[in-house]
Amino acid sequence: MEKFKFRAECLRDVEELVRVINHGGMEVNMTFFDLPDLVVTVLTHHSLETLIEEANRIDDCHVIAQTIQPIMEYTGEREWSRSGV
């Protein structure tokens, strides 16, 4: 399993992503830093590419798609080319 980290604009965005990708179990940890924004770590068997693709399919989850990285590479910076917005 791989560990990833990302920013999200609100808890609903995280809940939607977890609902879509939670097949086979996963671990999710959230830190609220400036409500409603939060930083999330997720341990999952999905690839980075799959997580980006799934986040882009969910309405208004572009911040997740733009910031998700393997935990050791996470900067919190948005990768603008990753979103269909």
CNS distance restraints for C-alpha pairs under 8 A (distance, minus, plus):
assign (resid   1 and name CA) (resid  43 and name CA) 6.33 0.50 0.50
assign (resid   1 and name CA) (resid  44 and name CA) 5.27 0.50 0.50
assign (resid   1 and name CA) (resid  45 and name CA) 4.55 0.50 0.50
assign (resid   1 and name CA) (resid  46 and name CA) 7.72 0.50 0.50
assign (resid   2 and name CA) (resid  43 and name CA) 5.51 0.50 0.50
assign (resid   2 and name CA) (resid  44 and name CA) 5.50 0.50 0.50
assign (resid   2 and name CA) (resid  45 and name CA) 6.02 0.50 0.50
assign (resid   2 and name CA) (resid  46 and name CA) 7.48 0.50 0.50
assign (resid   2 and name CA) (resid  47 and name CA) 7.69 0.50 0.50
assign (resid   2 and name CA) (resid  70 and name CA) 7.52 0.50 0.50
assign (resid   3 and name CA) (resid  41 and name CA) 6.81 0.50 0.50
assign (resid   3 and name CA) (resid  42 and name CA) 5.54 0.50 0.50
assign (resid   3 and name CA) (resid  43 and name CA) 4.33 0.50 0.50
assign (resid   3 and name CA) (resid  44 and name CA) 6.48 0.50 0.50
assign (resid   3 and name CA) (resid  70 and name CA) 6.02 0.50 0.50
assign (resid   3 and name CA) (resid  71 and name CA) 5.81 0.50 0.50
assign (resid   4 and name CA) (resid  41 and name CA) 5.54 0.50 0.50
assign (resid   4 and name CA) (resid  42 and name CA) 5.29 0.50 0.50
assign (resid   4 and name CA) (resid  43 and name CA) 6.47 0.50 0.50
assign (resid   4 and name CA) (resid  48 and name CA) 7.88 0.50 0.50
assign (resid   4 and name CA) (resid  68 and name CA) 6.59 0.50 0.50
assign (resid   4 and name CA) (resid  69 and name CA) 5.51 0.50 0.50
assign (resid   4 and name CA) (resid  70 and name CA) 4.29 0.50 0.50
assign (resid   4 and name CA) (resid  71 and name CA) 4.62 0.50 0.50
assign (resid   4 and name CA) (resid  74 and name CA) 7.93 0.50 0.50
assign (resid   5 and name CA) (resid  39 and name CA) 7.20 0.50 0.50
assign (resid   5 and name CA) (resid  40 and name CA) 5.51 0.50 0.50
assign (resid   5 and name CA) (resid  41 and name CA) 4.31 0.50 0.50
assign (resid   5 and name CA) (resid  42 and name CA) 6.35 0.50 0.50
assign (resid   5 and name CA) (resid  67 and name CA) 7.88 0.50 0.50
assign (resid   5 and name CA) (resid  68 and name CA) 5.55 0.50 0.50
assign (resid   5 and name CA) (resid  69 and name CA) 5.65 0.50 0.50
assign (resid   5 and name CA) (resid  70 and name CA) 6.24 0.50 0.50
assign (resid   5 and name CA) (resid  71 and name CA) 5.06 0.50 0.50
assign (resid   5 and name CA) (resid  74 and name CA) 6.24 0.50 0.50
assign (resid   6 and name CA) (resid  39 and name CA) 5.76 0.50 0.50
assign (resid   6 and name CA) (resid  40 and name CA) 5.37 0.50 0.50
assign (resid   6 and name CA) (resid  41 and name CA) 6.61 0.50 0.50
assign (resid   6 and name CA) (resid  64 and name CA) 5.81 0.50 0.50
assign (resid   6 and name CA) (resid  67 and name CA) 5.15 0.50 0.50
assign (resid   6 and name CA) (resid  68 and name CA) 4.22 0.50 0.50
assign (resid   6 and name CA) (resid  69 and name CA) 6.56 0.50 0.50
assign (resid   6 and name CA) (resid  74 and name CA) 7.36 0.50 0.50
assign (resid   6 and name CA) (resid  76 and name CA) 6.70 0.50 0.50
assign (resid   7 and name CA) (resid  37 and name CA) 7.35 0.50 0.50
assign (resid   7 and name CA) (resid  38 and name CA) 5.82 0.50 0.50
assign (resid   7 and name CA) (resid  39 and name CA) 4.51 0.50 0.50
assign (resid   7 and name CA) (resid  40 and name CA) 6.19 0.50 0.50
assign (resid   7 and name CA) (resid  63 and name CA) 6.43 0.50 0.50
assign (resid   7 and name CA) (resid  64 and name CA) 5.62 0.50 0.50
assign (resid   7 and name CA) (resid  67 and name CA) 6.00 0.50 0.50
assign (resid   7 and name CA) (resid  68 and name CA) 7.12 0.50 0.50
assign (resid   7 and name CA) (resid  76 and name CA) 6.55 0.50 0.50
assign (resid   8 and name CA) (resid  13 and name CA) 6.52 0.50 0.50
assign (resid   8 and name CA) (resid  14 and name CA) 6.74 0.50 0.50
assign (resid   8 and name CA) (resid  37 and name CA) 5.82 0.50 0.50
assign (resid   8 and name CA) (resid  38 and name CA) 5.47 0.50 0.50
assign (resid   8 and name CA) (resid  39 and name CA) 6.34 0.50 0.50
assign (resid   8 and name CA) (resid  40 and name CA) 7.47 0.50 0.50
assign (resid   8 and name CA) (resid  61 and name CA) 7.39 0.50 0.50
assign (resid   8 and name CA) (resid  63 and name CA) 5.73 0.50 0.50
assign (resid   8 and name CA) (resid  64 and name CA) 5.32 0.50 0.50
assign (resid   9 and name CA) (resid  13 and name CA) 6.95 0.50 0.50
assign (resid   9 and name CA) (resid  36 and name CA) 6.32 0.50 0.50
assign (resid   9 and name CA) (resid  37 and name CA) 4.51 0.50 0.50
assign (resid   9 and name CA) (resid  38 and name CA) 6.59 0.50 0.50
assign (resid   9 and name CA) (resid  61 and name CA) 7.86 0.50 0.50
assign (resid   9 and name CA) (resid  63 and name CA) 6.77 0.50 0.50
assign (resid  10 and name CA) (resid  14 and name CA) 7.06 0.50 0.50
assign (resid  10 and name CA) (resid  35 and name CA) 7.70 0.50 0.50
assign (resid  10 and name CA) (resid  36 and name CA) 4.96 0.50 0.50
assign (resid  10 and name CA) (resid  37 and name CA) 5.18 0.50 0.50
assign (resid  10 and name CA) (resid  38 and name CA) 6.61 0.50 0.50
assign (resid  11 and name CA) (resid  15 and name CA) 6.19 0.50 0.50
assign (resid  11 and name CA) (resid  36 and name CA) 7.12 0.50 0.50
assign (resid  11 and name CA) (resid  37 and name CA) 7.71 0.50 0.50
assign (resid  11 and name CA) (resid  38 and name CA) 7.48 0.50 0.50
assign (resid  12 and name CA) (resid  16 and name CA) 6.12 0.50 0.50
assign (resid  13 and name CA) (resid  17 and name CA) 6.34 0.50 0.50
assign (resid  13 and name CA) (resid  60 and name CA) 7.53 0.50 0.50
assign (resid  13 and name CA) (resid  61 and name CA) 5.82 0.50 0.50
assign (resid  14 and name CA) (resid  18 and name CA) 6.12 0.50 0.50
assign (resid  15 and name CA) (resid  19 and name CA) 6.03 0.50 0.50
assign (resid  16 and name CA) (resid  20 and name CA) 6.29 0.50 0.50
assign (resid  16 and name CA) (resid  58 and name CA) 7.32 0.50 0.50
assign (resid  17 and name CA) (resid  21 and name CA) 6.20 0.50 0.50
assign (resid  17 and name CA) (resid  54 and name CA) 7.19 0.50 0.50
assign (resid  17 and name CA) (resid  55 and name CA) 6.26 0.50 0.50
assign (resid  17 and name CA) (resid  58 and name CA) 7.44 0.50 0.50
assign (resid  18 and name CA) (resid  22 and name CA) 5.34 0.50 0.50
assign (resid  20 and name CA) (resid  54 and name CA) 7.42 0.50 0.50
assign (resid  21 and name CA) (resid  46 and name CA) 7.82 0.50 0.50
assign (resid  21 and name CA) (resid  51 and name CA) 7.84 0.50 0.50
assign (resid  21 and name CA) (resid  54 and name CA) 7.71 0.50 0.50
assign (resid  22 and name CA) (resid  26 and name CA) 6.34 0.50 0.50
assign (resid  25 and name CA) (resid  44 and name CA) 7.34 0.50 0.50
assign (resid  26 and name CA) (resid  42 and name CA) 7.02 0.50 0.50
assign (resid  26 and name CA) (resid  43 and name CA) 5.53 0.50 0.50
assign (resid  26 and name CA) (resid  44 and name CA) 5.03 0.50 0.50
assign (resid  26 and name CA) (resid  45 and name CA) 7.77 0.50 0.50
assign (resid  27 and name CA) (resid  42 and name CA) 5.54 0.50 0.50
assign (resid  27 and name CA) (resid  43 and name CA) 4.95 0.50 0.50
assign (resid  27 and name CA) (resid  44 and name CA) 6.92 0.50 0.50
assign (resid  28 and name CA) (resid  40 and name CA) 6.99 0.50 0.50
assign (resid  28 and name CA) (resid  41 and name CA) 5.84 0.50 0.50
assign (resid  28 and name CA) (resid  42 and name CA) 4.56 0.50 0.50
assign (resid  28 and name CA) (resid  43 and name CA) 6.58 0.50 0.50
assign (resid  29 and name CA) (resid  40 and name CA) 5.63 0.50 0.50
assign (resid  29 and name CA) (resid  41 and name CA) 5.22 0.50 0.50
assign (resid  29 and name CA) (resid  42 and name CA) 6.47 0.50 0.50
assign (resid  30 and name CA) (resid  38 and name CA) 6.61 0.50 0.50
assign (resid  30 and name CA) (resid  39 and name CA) 5.77 0.50 0.50
assign (resid  30 and name CA) (resid  40 and name CA) 4.46 0.50 0.50
assign (resid  30 and name CA) (resid  41 and name CA) 6.53 0.50 0.50
assign (resid  31 and name CA) (resid  38 and name CA) 5.48 0.50 0.50
assign (resid  31 and name CA) (resid  39 and name CA) 5.19 0.50 0.50
assign (resid  31 and name CA) (resid  40 and name CA) 6.34 0.50 0.50
assign (resid  32 and name CA) (resid  36 and name CA) 7.17 0.50 0.50
assign (resid  32 and name CA) (resid  37 and name CA) 6.22 0.50 0.50
assign (resid  32 and name CA) (resid  38 and name CA) 4.29 0.50 0.50
assign (resid  32 and name CA) (resid  39 and name CA) 6.46 0.50 0.50
assign (resid  33 and name CA) (resid  37 and name CA) 6.28 0.50 0.50
assign (resid  33 and name CA) (resid  38 and name CA) 5.56 0.50 0.50
assign (resid  33 and name CA) (resid  39 and name CA) 7.31 0.50 0.50
assign (resid  34 and name CA) (resid  38 and name CA) 6.92 0.50 0.50
assign (resid  41 and name CA) (resid  71 and name CA) 7.45 0.50 0.50
assign (resid  46 and name CA) (resid  50 and name CA) 6.20 0.50 0.50
assign (resid  46 and name CA) (resid  51 and name CA) 6.70 0.50 0.50
assign (resid  47 and name CA) (resid  51 and name CA) 6.35 0.50 0.50
assign (resid  48 and name CA) (resid  52 and name CA) 6.22 0.50 0.50
assign (resid  48 and name CA) (resid  68 and name CA) 7.63 0.50 0.50
assign (resid  48 and name CA) (resid  69 and name CA) 7.04 0.50 0.50
assign (resid  48 and name CA) (resid  70 and name CA) 7.45 0.50 0.50
assign (resid  49 and name CA) (resid  53 and name CA) 6.10 0.50 0.50
assign (resid  50 and name CA) (resid  54 and name CA) 6.03 0.50 0.50
assign (resid  51 and name CA) (resid  55 and name CA) 6.03 0.50 0.50
assign (resid  51 and name CA) (resid  65 and name CA) 7.40 0.50 0.50
assign (resid  52 and name CA) (resid  56 and name CA) 6.17 0.50 0.50
assign (resid  52 and name CA) (resid  64 and name CA) 7.57 0.50 0.50
assign (resid  52 and name CA) (resid  65 and name CA) 4.69 0.50 0.50
assign (resid  52 and name CA) (resid  66 and name CA) 7.69 0.50 0.50
assign (resid  52 and name CA) (resid  68 and name CA) 7.27 0.50 0.50
assign (resid  52 and name CA) (resid  82 and name CA) 7.45 0.50 0.50
assign (resid  53 and name CA) (resid  57 and name CA) 6.45 0.50 0.50
assign (resid  53 and name CA) (resid  65 and name CA) 7.46 0.50 0.50
assign (resid  54 and name CA) (resid  58 and name CA) 6.69 0.50 0.50
assign (resid  55 and name CA) (resid  61 and name CA) 5.54 0.50 0.50
assign (resid  55 and name CA) (resid  62 and name CA) 6.72 0.50 0.50
assign (resid  55 and name CA) (resid  64 and name CA) 6.35 0.50 0.50
assign (resid  55 and name CA) (resid  65 and name CA) 5.34 0.50 0.50
assign (resid  56 and name CA) (resid  60 and name CA) 7.97 0.50 0.50
assign (resid  56 and name CA) (resid  61 and name CA) 6.24 0.50 0.50
assign (resid  56 and name CA) (resid  62 and name CA) 5.98 0.50 0.50
assign (resid  56 and name CA) (resid  65 and name CA) 6.05 0.50 0.50
assign (resid  56 and name CA) (resid  83 and name CA) 6.29 0.50 0.50
assign (resid  56 and name CA) (resid  84 and name CA) 6.71 0.50 0.50
assign (resid  57 and name CA) (resid  61 and name CA) 7.97 0.50 0.50
assign (resid  61 and name CA) (resid  65 and name CA) 6.62 0.50 0.50
assign (resid  62 and name CA) (resid  66 and name CA) 5.98 0.50 0.50
assign (resid  62 and name CA) (resid  83 and name CA) 5.69 0.50 0.50
assign (resid  62 and name CA) (resid  84 and name CA) 7.67 0.50 0.50
assign (resid  62 and name CA) (resid  85 and name CA) 6.99 0.50 0.50
assign (resid  63 and name CA) (resid  67 and name CA) 6.06 0.50 0.50
assign (resid  63 and name CA) (resid  78 and name CA) 7.10 0.50 0.50
assign (resid  64 and name CA) (resid  68 and name CA) 5.78 0.50 0.50
assign (resid  65 and name CA) (resid  82 and name CA) 6.27 0.50 0.50
assign (resid  65 and name CA) (resid  83 and name CA) 6.28 0.50 0.50
assign (resid  66 and name CA) (resid  77 and name CA) 7.91 0.50 0.50
assign (resid  66 and name CA) (resid  78 and name CA) 4.88 0.50 0.50
assign (resid  66 and name CA) (resid  79 and name CA) 4.71 0.50 0.50
assign (resid  66 and name CA) (resid  80 and name CA) 5.98 0.50 0.50
assign (resid  66 and name CA) (resid  81 and name CA) 7.58 0.50 0.50
assign (resid  66 and name CA) (resid  82 and name CA) 5.40 0.50 0.50
assign (resid  66 and name CA) (resid  83 and name CA) 6.23 0.50 0.50
assign (resid  67 and name CA) (resid  74 and name CA) 7.69 0.50 0.50
assign (resid  67 and name CA) (resid  75 and name CA) 7.88 0.50 0.50
assign (resid  67 and name CA) (resid  76 and name CA) 5.72 0.50 0.50
assign (resid  67 and name CA) (resid  77 and name CA) 5.97 0.50 0.50
assign (resid  67 and name CA) (resid  78 and name CA) 4.90 0.50 0.50
assign (resid  67 and name CA) (resid  79 and name CA) 6.22 0.50 0.50
assign (resid  68 and name CA) (resid  74 and name CA) 7.18 0.50 0.50
assign (resid  68 and name CA) (resid  76 and name CA) 7.95 0.50 0.50
assign (resid  69 and name CA) (resid  73 and name CA) 5.93 0.50 0.50
assign (resid  69 and name CA) (resid  74 and name CA) 5.11 0.50 0.50
assign (resid  70 and name CA) (resid  74 and name CA) 6.20 0.50 0.50
